[in-house]
Amino acid sequence: MAEQRRPLPPPLLDSAAPFHLVLDAELRVLQAGPSIQRIHPKGVVGSALSDLFQVTTPKVSYTFEELASQPRSLFLLASMTRPGLVLRGQMLHDGDHGLLYFVGSPWVTQTASFTSLGLTLDDFAVSDAVVDYVLLLQSQSSSLTEARELAARLNDTAEQLTHQAFHDALTGLPNRSLLLDHLRRTLDAPDHKTRQVAVLMLDLDGFKAVNDSYGHSSGDDVLRVVGGRLRAVARSQDLVARFGGDEFALVMDAGMTGSTFDDRTVASVAERVLDTLREPVSLPSFPAIAVPLSASIGIAYSHGLESADDLLRNADLAMYAAKSAGKSRYECYRSAMHVESLSRLDLAQQLRDAVHAGELRLLYQPILRLDGDRFAGAEALLRWQHPTRGLLVPHEFLDMAEETGLIVEIGAWVLDEACRELRRWQDAHTGRETLGVAVNLSGRQFGSELVTTVATALHTQGLEPGCLTLEVTEGLIAGEGTRAHDTLRALKELGVWLAIDDFGTGHSSLGRLRDYDFDELKIDRRFVGDLDTGDTTLVSTQIAMAHGLDMRVVAEGVETEAQLGYLRAAGCEQVQGYLIAPPLPPGTVRGLLAGAGEWSANAPGPVLHGVVAAGR
């Protein structure tokens, strides 16, 4: 035994190699890596290699000389005490000191045995990389003396690899893997049922638009700033991690058995996070620009029964509830949120069925020309005739259509149906001006297929491209970046009319109006509503700006005579709203647009020709 405990030469590897063995001439263990020691709690130093592992590859006898003669062979060592665990690695011969070094990584042949083996993520973080490095040592050195000199760099490299495996390269924060491992260790602790843990999941509001507007490198700059701010406001005992994309997480641990959180403590942290993220971020590449930020936060508490995945899921559901409630706020998880989540999944399936069951409907809101009070056409508005819930308006199902990708199929149906209806209007219309139809686009539709879909719908109905107006929001353009630019340019070349909707309600940019060569600007109903209070500044400014860019102006949400009068005097070309007509079924719109398509100012209001307005 004294021989086995003799002083070892300078180590080739230290604890950075989780699975390593140092063997003497009798193949007894002189030293073992921490992971091997963990799976052999009774100790391995002094044990014979054959009592611990069976060498299954290569096929050699258990002698020092045989093992040392295989410097470039792959060794597989099957555990004699832990079924299912196999180590894969290399055997290095230290001829100067009469030692063998085995450096390996685990092959867990049955994934279910991972936990029972007592292994953690740390055991797997760098072991494969260490084995690859050892192969490099073997190929670059003729002796272990040279290898030892080369290996002086290995320990530093292994530490770097460990950090990289569990930390986000962009922000330096722990990554998703480390977050999950930390949560699982915390929740698996013996005192976890009496030791409270809270998870704050946060998602940046509108980050995609910022990222695509100013470039990915600027987006990375924003994420680095966010990571630094989160570290600054978190408590010293809290774990801050980047979960992925623009999602971050903060784990608060009460820290002691029987300890719980005062709700005010968690709320205080959440408020500090919201406050620090509301500060604009200056972009190095655009010194004159300070990007506004905000975040939505979901909070979930452990109650002794949740797994790490449960806790993260609950925080995620609460975070989406915060987004739905208006963003830049926090919400705490409630069990009803899980029910709502299941309900949304059910709604998604119902929506898929609705697309094929013919439950989708188009209503049309007429658009009026102010240079003669004749109808110019109408805007197509989507509805879902749900079999049990009645007529659903877009905000009740379009988000789900976006999330599931169904919006592409639904959008193609809307374009085809709207063009078919326009053909009927034009065939029955006798006025001087050609009627048109306006259709809203979703960002998920952008791409070459959209251009083909539009061209096919127009060709099938024998329509001129200029009678179809495609409406997009400014936020949608910012969020889709280059893809939006390329798609809209192709649509422009096709000859369709392009309109920008909701201008001035988000990240407004005069440059976008010029760069995308829009034909029409739609004034949002919020600005039209301001006219009743005498606030005309925004409306008059938008009209003047649009005319300066040779764009037509359409005001939506016109509901009073005063609004109509101002818009007419200000030079607005077209209007739509409940004063003119509400969204109407196809048959009713056909009657309005037939003949000369004249509008009677004596019959305004939400009821037109006996038809009640079907939602806004």
N, C-alpha and C positions, 0 to 999 in steps of 0.2 A: 504494500500500500504506500510505503514511503516513496518507492520509485514512481508511483502514479502521481504523487503530489509534489514531485520535484519542480523547481521553478521553471516556468515555461519561457521559451524564447520570446522576443518581441512579437506581439500578436500580428498575424496576417489580417485578421478581422476582429472587430469587437462587437458590442451588442447591437450595432447597426444591422448585422446579419442575423435575423431572428432564428433561422434554422441552420446552425453550423455545429460541427463536432470536431474536436481535436483528439486524434487517436495516437496511442503509442505503438511501439513495435509489436506488442501483444494484442493489439486492437482493443485496448481498453480506453474508456473515455477519460480524457484529462480535463476537457472543458466543453461546455455546451451553450448554445445560444439561448436567450431567454424564452423563446417560444417552445423549444424542446423541453426546457425545464418546467414550463407551465403544464405541459401535457404529461409530465412524469413527476408529480409532486413529491414522491418519495426519494427523488434524487437520481441522477444518472452518472455522476462522476465516480469512477472506479468500476462501473459496470462494463461487461463485455458487449461489444457491438452486437454479437449474435443474440444476446438476451433482449435487446431493444428493437432491432430491425433485421429483416431478412433482405439480403441483397438479391433482388429478382432479376435485375439487369445491370451489368452484363453477367453472363454465366461464368462466374469465377469462384474459386474456393476461398474460404475465410482465412487468408494469409496476408500478411503485410505486403509481401513481395508481389502477390497476384493483384491486389488492389492498387498498389503503387505503379504497376505496369500498364495501367489504363488511363493515361493522362488526359485523353481527349474523348473518352467514352461518356455516354449519358448513363448515370447511375439512378436506379429506382430502388428506394429503400422502403419496404412495407413494414409498418409498425406491428410489433408482436403484441403490444398491449392495447392499441387503439384501432380496432378494425375499421376499415374505411379510409384510413389516413396513409397516404403514400407520399414520400418525399422524392422530388426530382432534382438532380443536381450534378455537381462535378467533384472529383476527388483529386486533390492537389498533394504532391509529394514534396516534403521538406527534407531533402537529403542531408542537409547540413546538421539537422537536429534529430533525424530519425523519427519524423512525425508525419501523419497524414491529416489533411484538412478536408472535411466534407462540407460543402456549401450548397444548400438546397432551398427549394420552395415547395409548398404543400400542394398535393393533388388530393382534394377531398372527393372521393368517388361517389359518395352519397351526400348530396347537398343537405339533406335533412339532418345529417350528423354534425353540421357546422357548430351549432351551439353546444351540443353534448361533448364535443372535443375540447371545449374550453378555449376556442380560438376567437380572436377578434379581428376587426378590420386592420388593426396595426400589423398583425401577423402576415397579412397578404399584401400590404402596401408596397413594399420594395423587394420582396424576396425574389420575384422573377427577374427584376432588373439586376439584383446582386448576382444571380446565376449568370446572366448574360455578361456581366462585367468580369466575372471569373474566367469565362471563356476567352475574353479579350486578354486577360493576364496571361493565360496559357499560350495564346498565339503570339504574344509579344515578348515572352521571356523564355530563356533556356534553363533557368533554375529558379528555385523558390527564393533564393536571395534576391534575384532581380524582381521576381514577382512581388516580394515583400515591399520593395521600394516603390513599385508601381501601385501597390495596394494602399500606400499611405494616403492616396487620393480617394480611395473607395469609401472610407468612412464618412468623409465630408460629402461625397456624392450621394451616399445612402441617406444622410440626413436631409439633403436637399430634395431627394426623391420623396422621402416621407412627407416633407412639407408640401411639395407639389401635389402629392396624391390626395391630400386632405384640405388644401387651401385653393381658393380662387385666384388664378394668376393675375386677373385684372385689378381686383380690389385688395388682395392680400387677406381677405376674410376667410374663415372656415367655409368649406363648401358643403354641398348637400350631403355627401357621404359622411363627413365629420359630424354634421348636425344630427343626422339619423343615429349615428353611433353614440353620440353624447346623450341623446334623448333615450335611447334604448338602455344604456347603462344606468341612467338616472331612474328610469321607470322600473328597471329590474332590480334595483337595490332593495335590500330587506325592509327598509323603512319607507318604501315608496307610497304605501297606503296612507301614511300619516305625514308625508312630506309633500307640500304642494308645489306644483310646477305650472307656469303659465307660458304659453307660446303666443307671440305677436307675429303675425304674418302680414307683410306689407307689400303693396304693389304700386309702382309709380303711375300716376294718372297721366295719360297722354304721352308717355315716353316714346312710343313708336313714331308719333308725328315729329317729335324733336329729333329723334335719331335719323329719320329719313329726310328731314328738311335740311339739316346741317351736316350730315355725313356720319358714318359709323365711328370715325375717330372722335368726333365731338360727342357722340353718344357714349363712347367709352370714358371720355373725360367726365361726363355727368355722373356715370356710375361710380367712378373713383371718388368723386366729391361726396356722393351719397354714402358710400362706405365709410369715409372718414367722419362724416357728421354723425352717423349712427354709433360709431365707436365712442365719439365724444360725449354723447348724451346717455349711453347705457351705463348701468351700474358696473362696478368693477367685477362683480361675481357673475354677470350675465354673459351669455354667449351670443354674439352677433354673427350671422352667416349670410352669405349670398346663396339663395335657394336656386337661382337660375334666371337668366334673362334679366328682367327688371324687378324680380321678386327677391325680397330679403326676409330674414326671420330673426327674431330675438327671443331667446329662451331665458326666462326668469325662474330661478330656483330658490325656494325658501331657505335651503341650505342646511337645515337641522331637523331632526326627527320631531314631529309634532308641530312644526312651524307652519303657518299659513300666511297668505297675503292679505293685507288690507286692500280692498278694491281700489282705494284711493292711491295706493302705491303704484299699482299697475296702470291706472288711469293717468297718473302723473307722468310715468315713462312714455305712455302713448302720446300724451299732449306735447311732451318735449320733442318727441320724434316728429310729430306733425309741424310744430313750430319751426324746427331747424330745417325741415325740408321745404318749407314755404319760402325760404330765402332764395332768390334767383341765383343761378349759377352762371358765372362769366366763362365764356368759351375761349380757350387760348387761340384757336384758329379764327375766331370772329370777335376781336376785342370789344367791338361796339355793341355786342349782343349779350344780354343777360337773360338766360332762359328761365321762365317761371316754372316752378315745380310744385307738386303736391303729391300726396300719397293716400291710399285707402288702407286701413289697418283692420285686421280681424284678430280677435283675442279668444283663446280657448284655454280653459283650466283643466288640470288633471284632477280626477276624483278617486284615484286608486284603482280604477278598472281599465282605463284606456291604454291602448298600445301607443307606441310612437307614431305609427301611421294614422291611428284614430285621431290623435291630438293635432297632427298636421292637417288632416282632412277637415276637422272641425274649425280650425283657425282659417283655413282656406275658404270655407263656406261663409264664415263671418266676414271675411275680407270682401267677398263678392257682394255680400249684403250691404257693406259700407259703400261700395261702388254704386250699387243700385239706389241707395238712399241719397246720392248726391256727390259722392267722392269727397276727398280731403277731410276725412273723419274716421272714427273707429267704431266698430260694433263688436259686442261680445256674443259668442256662440250661444245659441238656444237650440234645444232639441227640435223645435219646429223648423229650423233651417234644414235639417236633414230630411225632414218630411217634404219640405219645399223642393229640395234637390231631387228627390225621387219623383216628385210631381213634374219637375221640369224634364226629367228623362222620359216620363210618360207622355208629356206634351210633345217632345221631339218625335216620338214614334207616331203619335197621332198626326203630326204635321206631315211626316213621310207618307202616311196613308192618305191624307187629305189631297196631296199633290196628284195622286193617281185616282182618287175617287171623285174628282171634279168638284171639290168643295170650295176651291178658291174662286173669288169673284173680283171683277173690276167695276168700280164706280167711276164716274167722270165728273169733274168740276169744270164747268164752262169758263172760258177765258174771253174777256171782252176787249175789243179794240175801242179806244177812246176817240178815234178820228172818224166817228160815224156811228158809234154805238151798235156795232155788229159783232157777232161772235167770231173769234179767230180760231176756235177749236176748243179743246178741253185737256185737262191733265188727268191721266189715268191714276187711280188710287186703289191700292190693293186691299182686299178684305178677305176674311176667312169665315165662311158660313159653317160654324162648328155645329155638329149634330145635337149637342146638348147645351152648349154655352151661348148659342146664338151667334150674331154677327160680331166678329172680333176685328178690332182696328190694328194697324201695323205694330204699334208699340207693345202689343200683347203677344206677338209671335215672331216678329222679324229678327230680334236678337238671337232667338233660337235657330232661325233659318241661317243666320250668319255663322253661328258656332258649328252647326252640323254640315255646312257646305251646301245645304239644300237651296240656298239663295240663288245659286247658279242656275239650277233647273227651273226654279220659280221665276227668276228674271227672264229666262228665255221664253217661258210661257206668257209672261206679261207683254213682252215685246211682240210676240206673234199675235196675241189676242188684241192688243191695242191697234196694231196695223190693220188687222181684219176689220175692226170697228171703224177705223178711219176711212177705209175704202167705202163702207156703207154711207158715211157722212158725205164724202165727196160726191158720190153718185147721186145723192138726193139734194145737193146744195146748188143753188142758182146764183149765188152772189158773185161779185167780181173777184174777191180774194180767195185764194185756195186755203181750205181748212187744214189745220195741223193738229197733232197730238203730242203731248209731253209725257215722258216716262222717266222715272227716277232710277238711277243706277246705284249699285252697291260696289264697294271696293273689291269684294270677292269675285265680281264678274270681270274685272279688268284682265285683259290678255287677248291674244289673237283670236280665241274662240268667240269673244264678244263681237268683234268686228264681223266675223263670218255670220254669227247669229243675226245681227242687225241687217246685213246685206241680204241675207236669205229672206227675212221677214218682209223687207221692202220689195224685193223682186217678186216674191210670191203674190203679193197683192197689187203689183203694178204701180207702186207709189214712187213719187220723186223723193230723193233723200232729204231735200230741204224742208219737207213738211213734217219731219220727225225731229222733235226736240228732246235731247237727252240731258237730264239735270243731274249735276253732281254737287256735293257740298265741298266747301273749302277744306274742312277737316279731313275728308276722304282723300282729297288730292295730296295733302301733306302726308297722310299716313301711308299712301301707296308709292310715293316717290317716283322713281324712274318708270316703273310699270304703268303708272297713271299717265305720265307724260307720253310714253310711246303709244299707249292705247288711244288716248284722246287725239293725238296727232293722226293716227290711222283713221279714226272716225271722221275727223275733219276733212281728210283727203277723200273720204267716201262721199262727203257732201251733206252730212246731217248737221243740224243746228245744235250748238253746244251752249248750255246755260249753267251759270254758277248760282247755287242756292245757298241760303243762310250766310251770305257774305257779311262780315262784320260781327259775327257772333262768336268767332273763335280766334285762331291765329291768322288774322287778316294780313294779306300781302298784296299790294298793288302790283308787285312784280309778277305774281301768279296770273293776274288778269291779262297782263301783256304776254307773258311767256306761253300761256295755253291758248291764246287767241280765241277767247270766248265770244259768242255772238249775242248773248243775253245775260243780264244781271237781274236776279229776282230779289226784291226788297222783302226782308223777313217781316212776318206779321207783328213782331214785337215793336219794330220801328214804325210800322204803319199805325199801331195802336197809340204811339206817342203823339200822333197828330191831334188827337182829341184833347190833349192837355196843352196844346199850343207849341209843343216842342217839335219844330220842323227841321232842326239842324242836320240830323243824320240822314233823313230822307232826301232833303235838297242836295246834300253833299254827294250822296250816292248817285242821284240822277245826273248831276253835273259831271261826276267822274266817269260814269258809264258812257254818257254822250261824248265826252272827250276821247274815249277809246272806241268810238263808233259802235257802241253796243246798244241793243234795244233794252228797255226797262219794263219789267213786269212786277207789279206790286201785289202781294198776296195778303189774305186776311182782311180785305176791305169789307167793313161791316156798317159804316155810317155814311150818310150823305156828305158830312163835313170832310171825311177822309177822301171820298171820291172827288169832291170839288177841289181840294188842294192838289191832289195828284193830277187831275186834268189840267189845272192851271200851271203846274210845274213842268209839264211836258212829258209825263209818264205815258208810254205808248199803250200799255195793256194792264188790265187788273183782273183779279179773281177774288172771290170771297163770298160770304153769305149774303151780302147786299145784292150781289149779282145772281148767284144761284149756289145752292149747297152741292155736295157730291150727290150725283143722281145715277139711277140705273141706266143701262145702255138704251133701253127703249125710249125713255123720257128725253135723253140727250138727243137722240135722233130727231125727235119732234122739234126740239129747239133749233137745231142746226139746219133742218130742211128748209128749202126755199132760200130766201135772202138771209136768214139767220139773224134777224133783228132782235134787239133787246128792248123790253119795255120797262122804263124806270118806274112805271106805276104799279108794278107787281113784284117788288123786291121782297126779301125776307126768307126765313128758313123753310117755308112751305111754298112750293112752286108746282103749279099744275096738279095739286093734290098729292104731291109726293113729299114725305117728311125727310129731312136731311138725315143721312145715314152715317153720322159720325164725322169728325173733322180729320 
